[in-house]
Amino acid sequence: MDTCTRVGNPEDISLGRALIASGKVGCIVLAGGDGSRLGWPRPKGTFPISLIKQKSLFQLLAERVSAASKAFGKQLPVAVMTSPLNREETRKALPNHFELFDQEMVPLLDLEENPLEEFRPNGNGYVLKRFHASGIYDKWRALGVEYVQIVQIDNPLAEPFDPNQIGIQYKTGTDVTLKAVEKENPNEKMGAIGRVDGKIQVIEYSENPPKDWKLGSTSLFGFTMDFVEKIKDITLPAHRVKRVIGGKTVYKTEYFIFDLLAHADNVEIILYDRDKTFAPLKERADVGPVQRALLERDRRAFQLLTGNTPVDQIFELDAAFHYPTESIASKWKGKNLPGHSFIEP
């Protein structure tokens, strides 16, 4: 795209770290989905995915937030959008200080688009509206939160508090930031980013985006709290998505978060390396690639901390290695990888 910022500027990262440490950033996690496409009968967030300990997506998230909170010196605020179908199990799986709010449900439709008796969650488009209506918005506003970052529970590479993203958003003064990656091919099944009538848009892969739109949306957004207030009452377009549910082909009505871009005065697209930020777990075939992505992330973190590169060993790092305190950094500088497979600080 013609306007795209690439990550990695130390000044942006330093600025973002200061904003997170001062309590100006919260994180909303999209976790309303189930694990049906994974062959998993429970909420998707309970799916075991880590390579050695088989930690669930929820556990990985909770441990990363805990490690980040220690590194930044304060309890960082997290809210999780669930659905009425998985709220109870999600509550049991997450720390009590994670605040929960529900997305709405809509009826499934038959192929003639007549409503059926079965209901399903309505997608992620109204996440900010539901967040605002839940009362969590007002609580965070009173705490001084000025930005919210959105992550999806099924992308374990998503950083719940990303200083690079928030530093760029503060510096550019934009309503919205969106993390992008380069598409592997024009037919890749991810939303494509481009411009229509001068405005940045995302078009879902199932709706035939232009082939020359080479950037893909990770659905990792940053929004200002002012923007949340601005769009709390807007109406988004409905999308009909064909799904096989319970062995039957039906239409599901969904609202997409990227349709909020039409209401933003300014949007900043930030280009990330795919292997550092995007490894979605959608179906069973994704398990191996996601675990390899987690291993490579741990390799990079260990190398950055110690200066030594682990080559062949299969291992898993405690979350603290990704948000190292001064004492952890001092302890591990110059050390080689221990012989055991789960490494604690």
C-alpha positions as CSV (number, residue, x, y, z in Angstrom):
1,M,0.0,0.0,0.0
2,D,1.0,3.6,-0.5
3,T,0.7,4.4,3.3
4,C,2.1,1.7,5.5
5,T,4.4,1.9,8.5
6,R,6.9,-0.9,9.2
7,V,7.6,-2.0,12.7
8,G,11.0,-2.0,14.5
9,N,11.6,1.7,15.2
10,P,13.2,1.8,18.7
11,E,11.7,5.2,19.3
12,D,8.1,3.9,18.7
13,I,8.8,0.9,21.0
14,S,10.1,3.1,23.8
15,L,7.2,5.4,23.5
16,G,4.7,2.5,23.5
17,R,6.3,1.0,26.6
18,A,6.0,4.3,28.5
19,L,2.3,4.5,27.6
20,I,1.6,0.9,28.7
21,A,3.5,1.4,32.0
22,S,1.5,4.6,32.7
23,G,-1.8,2.6,32.5
24,K,-3.0,4.2,29.2
25,V,-3.5,0.9,27.3
26,G,-6.0,-1.9,27.8
27,C,-6.5,-5.2,25.8
28,I,-9.7,-6.7,24.5
29,V,-9.6,-10.4,23.6
30,L,-12.0,-11.9,21.1
31,A,-13.0,-15.3,22.5
32,G,-16.6,-16.0,21.6
33,G,-15.9,-18.9,19.3
34,D,-16.1,-22.7,19.9
35,G,-13.6,-25.3,18.8
36,S,-15.8,-27.2,16.4
37,R,-13.5,-26.8,13.4
38,L,-10.7,-28.2,15.6
39,G,-12.8,-31.2,16.5
40,W,-12.8,-29.7,20.1
41,P,-16.2,-29.7,22.0
42,R,-15.3,-26.8,24.3
43,P,-14.5,-23.1,23.8
44,K,-11.6,-22.6,21.4
45,G,-9.6,-20.9,24.1
46,T,-9.4,-24.1,26.1
47,F,-7.7,-26.0,23.2
48,P,-4.2,-27.3,24.3
49,I,-1.6,-25.9,22.0
50,S,1.8,-25.3,23.6
51,L,4.5,-27.7,22.5
52,I,5.8,-29.2,25.8
53,K,3.3,-28.4,28.5
54,Q,0.2,-28.5,26.3
55,K,-1.0,-25.2,27.7
56,S,-4.3,-23.9,26.4
57,L,-4.7,-20.8,24.4
58,F,-6.3,-19.2,27.5
59,Q,-3.4,-20.2,29.7
60,L,-0.8,-18.9,27.3
61,L,-2.7,-15.6,27.2
62,A,-3.1,-15.3,31.0
63,E,0.6,-16.1,31.5
64,R,1.7,-13.5,29.0
65,V,-0.5,-10.8,30.6
66,S,0.9,-11.8,34.0
67,A,4.5,-11.6,32.8
68,A,3.8,-8.3,31.0
69,S,2.2,-6.8,34.1
70,K,5.3,-7.7,36.2
71,A,7.6,-6.2,33.6
72,F,5.6,-3.0,33.4
73,G,5.1,-2.7,37.1
74,K,1.3,-2.7,37.2
75,Q,-1.7,-5.0,36.6
76,L,-2.6,-4.4,33.0
77,P,-6.4,-4.3,32.2
78,V,-7.9,-7.1,30.1
79,A,-11.4,-7.6,28.9
80,V,-12.6,-10.7,27.1
81,M,-15.6,-10.9,24.7
82,T,-17.3,-14.2,25.1
83,S,-20.7,-15.6,24.0
84,P,-23.5,-16.9,26.1
85,L,-22.5,-20.3,24.9
86,N,-19.0,-20.3,26.3
87,R,-19.1,-17.7,29.0
88,E,-19.2,-20.1,32.0
89,E,-16.3,-22.2,30.8
90,T,-14.3,-19.1,29.9
91,R,-14.8,-17.6,33.3
92,K,-13.4,-20.8,34.9
93,A,-10.4,-20.8,32.6
94,L,-9.2,-17.2,33.1
95,P,-8.0,-15.1,36.1
96,N,-10.7,-13.3,38.0
97,H,-9.3,-9.9,37.2
98,F,-10.0,-10.5,33.4
99,E,-13.4,-8.8,32.9
100,L,-15.9,-10.6,30.6
101,F,-18.7,-9.3,28.4
102,D,-20.9,-11.1,25.9
103,Q,-21.4,-10.6,22.2
104,E,-25.0,-10.9,20.8
105,M,-26.5,-14.0,19.3
106,V,-28.4,-14.3,16.0
107,P,-30.4,-17.1,14.4
108,L,-28.9,-19.3,11.8
109,L,-30.6,-19.2,8.4
110,D,-31.5,-22.0,6.0
111,L,-30.3,-21.7,2.4
112,E,-33.5,-19.7,1.5
113,E,-32.4,-17.3,4.4
114,N,-35.3,-18.2,6.6
115,P,-34.4,-18.1,10.4
116,L,-33.9,-21.4,12.2
117,E,-34.4,-22.1,15.9
118,E,-30.6,-22.4,16.5
119,F,-28.7,-19.3,17.5
120,R,-24.9,-18.5,17.2
121,P,-22.7,-15.5,18.1
122,N,-22.9,-12.6,15.6
123,G,-19.2,-12.1,14.8
124,N,-16.7,-9.5,16.1
125,G,-18.0,-6.3,14.5
126,Y,-19.9,-5.0,17.5
127,V,-17.1,-5.7,20.0
128,L,-16.5,-2.0,20.8
129,K,-20.3,-1.4,21.1
130,R,-20.7,-4.3,23.5
131,F,-17.5,-3.3,25.4
132,H,-19.0,0.2,25.9
133,A,-22.4,-1.0,26.9
134,S,-20.9,-3.5,29.5
135,G,-19.7,-0.7,31.8
136,I,-16.1,-1.8,31.4
137,Y,-15.4,1.2,29.1
138,D,-16.4,3.6,31.9
139,K,-14.3,1.8,34.4
140,W,-11.3,1.9,32.2
141,R,-11.8,5.5,31.3
142,A,-11.8,6.4,35.0
143,L,-8.5,4.5,35.3
144,G,-7.0,6.6,32.6
145,V,-7.0,4.1,29.7
146,E,-6.8,5.9,26.4
147,Y,-6.2,3.1,23.9
148,V,-7.5,-0.5,23.5
149,Q,-5.7,-3.2,21.6
150,I,-7.7,-6.1,20.1
151,V,-6.3,-9.6,19.9
152,Q,-7.9,-12.9,18.9
153,I,-7.7,-15.9,21.2
154,D,-6.9,-18.2,18.3
155,N,-3.7,-16.4,17.3
156,P,-1.2,-17.2,20.1
157,L,1.5,-15.0,18.4
158,A,-0.7,-11.9,19.1
159,E,0.9,-9.7,21.7
160,P,-1.7,-8.6,24.2
161,F,0.2,-5.3,25.0
162,D,2.3,-4.4,21.9
163,P,4.4,-1.3,22.6
164,N,5.4,-1.0,18.9
165,Q,1.8,-0.7,17.8
166,I,0.7,1.7,20.5
167,G,3.8,3.9,20.0
168,I,2.9,4.3,16.3
169,Q,-0.7,5.0,17.1
170,Y,0.2,7.7,19.6
171,K,2.8,9.3,17.3
172,T,0.5,9.4,14.3
173,G,-2.6,10.4,16.2
174,T,-4.8,8.0,14.4
175,D,-8.2,6.6,15.4
176,V,-7.3,3.1,14.4
177,T,-4.2,1.0,13.7
178,L,-4.3,-2.4,12.0
179,K,-1.5,-4.9,11.9
180,A,-0.9,-6.2,8.4
181,V,1.2,-9.0,6.9
182,E,2.1,-9.6,3.3
183,K,-0.2,-12.2,1.7
184,E,1.4,-15.4,0.6
185,N,-0.7,-15.5,-2.6
186,P,-3.7,-13.6,-3.9
187,N,-6.1,-16.4,-3.0
188,E,-5.0,-16.8,0.6
189,K,-7.9,-17.1,3.0
190,M,-7.5,-13.8,4.9
191,G,-9.0,-10.4,4.5
192,A,-7.2,-8.1,2.1
193,I,-6.4,-4.5,2.8
194,G,-6.7,-1.7,0.1
195,R,-8.3,1.6,-0.7
196,V,-11.7,2.3,-2.1
197,D,-12.6,5.9,-2.9
198,G,-9.5,7.0,-0.9
199,K,-10.4,5.2,2.3
200,I,-8.7,2.1,3.7
201,Q,-10.9,-0.9,3.7
202,V,-10.6,-4.6,4.4
203,I,-12.5,-7.1,2.2
204,E,-13.0,-10.6,3.4
205,Y,-11.5,-13.3,1.2
206,S,-14.9,-14.9,0.7
207,E,-16.1,-11.7,-0.9
208,N,-13.5,-11.6,-3.7
209,P,-11.1,-8.7,-2.9
210,P,-9.0,-7.3,-5.7
211,K,-6.1,-9.6,-6.6
212,D,-3.6,-6.7,-6.5
213,W,-4.4,-6.0,-2.8
214,K,-1.2,-7.7,-1.4
215,L,-1.6,-6.9,2.3
216,G,-3.6,-9.2,4.6
217,S,-5.4,-8.2,7.7
218,T,-4.4,-10.0,10.9
219,S,-7.5,-8.5,12.7
220,L,-5.1,-7.1,15.3
221,F,-6.4,-3.6,15.9
222,G,-5.7,-0.6,18.1
223,F,-8.5,1.9,18.8
224,T,-8.6,5.1,20.8
225,M,-11.1,5.2,23.6
226,D,-12.5,8.4,21.9
227,F,-13.2,6.3,18.8
228,V,-15.0,3.7,21.0
229,E,-17.3,6.5,22.3
230,K,-17.8,7.8,18.8
231,I,-19.0,4.6,17.2
232,K,-20.9,3.1,20.1
233,D,-24.3,3.5,18.4
234,I,-23.4,2.8,14.8
235,T,-25.0,0.1,12.6
236,L,-22.7,-2.2,10.6
237,P,-23.5,-4.1,7.4
238,A,-24.5,-7.7,7.9
239,H,-22.5,-10.4,6.1
240,R,-24.0,-13.8,5.1
241,V,-21.5,-16.5,5.6
242,K,-22.1,-20.1,4.5
243,R,-21.2,-22.7,7.2
244,V,-21.6,-26.4,7.9
245,I,-23.0,-26.6,11.4
246,G,-24.2,-29.9,12.9
247,G,-23.7,-31.6,9.6
248,K,-26.1,-29.1,7.9
249,T,-25.2,-26.3,5.5
250,V,-26.6,-23.0,6.7
251,Y,-26.1,-19.3,6.5
252,K,-24.7,-17.4,9.5
253,T,-25.1,-13.7,9.9
254,E,-21.9,-12.0,11.0
255,Y,-20.7,-8.5,11.6
256,F,-17.0,-7.8,10.9
257,I,-14.7,-5.6,13.0
258,F,-13.0,-4.2,9.9
259,D,-16.2,-2.4,8.8
260,L,-15.5,0.0,11.6
261,L,-12.7,1.5,9.4
262,A,-15.4,3.3,7.4
263,H,-16.1,5.4,10.5
264,A,-12.5,6.4,11.3
265,D,-11.1,9.8,10.3
266,N,-7.6,8.3,10.0
267,V,-6.2,4.7,9.9
268,E,-2.6,3.6,10.1
269,I,-1.7,0.3,8.6
270,I,1.4,-1.3,10.3
271,L,3.4,-4.0,8.5
272,Y,4.6,-6.9,10.6
273,D,6.6,-10.0,9.8
274,R,4.1,-12.8,9.6
275,D,6.3,-15.3,11.6
276,K,6.3,-12.9,14.5
277,T,2.7,-11.9,14.8
278,F,0.3,-14.2,12.9
279,A,-0.3,-17.9,13.3
280,P,-4.1,-18.5,13.5
281,L,-5.5,-21.7,14.8
282,K,-8.6,-22.3,12.8
283,E,-8.8,-26.0,12.2
284,R,-6.9,-29.2,13.0
285,A,-4.4,-28.9,10.2
286,D,-3.2,-25.6,11.7
287,V,-1.9,-27.3,15.0
288,G,1.5,-28.3,13.6
289,P,2.3,-24.9,12.0
290,V,1.1,-23.0,15.1
291,Q,3.3,-25.1,17.4
292,R,6.3,-24.5,15.1
293,A,5.6,-20.8,15.1
294,L,5.5,-20.8,19.0
295,L,8.8,-22.7,19.0
296,E,10.4,-20.1,16.7
297,R,9.1,-17.3,18.8
298,D,10.8,-18.9,21.9
299,R,14.0,-19.4,19.9
300,R,14.1,-15.7,19.1
301,A,13.3,-14.7,22.6
302,F,16.0,-16.9,24.1
303,Q,18.6,-15.5,21.5
304,L,17.6,-11.9,22.3
305,L,18.0,-12.4,26.0
306,T,21.1,-14.6,26.1
307,G,23.0,-13.8,22.9
308,N,23.1,-17.6,22.1
309,T,21.0,-19.3,19.4
310,P,19.4,-22.6,20.2
311,V,19.4,-24.7,17.1
312,D,17.9,-28.2,17.2
313,Q,16.4,-28.6,20.7
314,I,12.6,-28.7,21.0
315,F,11.7,-26.6,24.1
316,E,9.2,-24.2,25.5
317,L,9.9,-21.0,27.4
318,D,8.0,-19.6,30.4
319,A,6.2,-16.4,29.5
320,A,8.5,-14.3,31.6
321,F,11.2,-14.7,28.9
322,H,9.1,-12.6,26.6
323,Y,8.8,-9.8,29.1
324,P,12.1,-10.1,31.0
325,T,12.7,-8.1,34.1
326,E,16.1,-6.7,34.8
327,S,16.9,-9.6,37.2
328,I,15.9,-12.2,34.5
329,A,18.0,-10.4,31.9
330,S,21.0,-10.3,34.2
331,K,20.6,-14.0,35.2
332,W,20.4,-15.3,31.6
333,K,22.8,-13.1,29.7
334,G,25.4,-15.3,27.9
335,K,23.8,-18.6,29.1
336,N,23.2,-21.6,26.9
337,L,19.9,-23.4,26.7
338,P,19.5,-25.9,29.5
339,G,19.0,-29.6,28.7
340,H,15.4,-29.9,29.8
341,S,12.5,-29.1,27.6
342,F,10.5,-26.5,29.7
343,I,12.6,-23.5,30.6
344,E,11.7,-21.4,33.7
345,P,13.3,-18.2,34.6
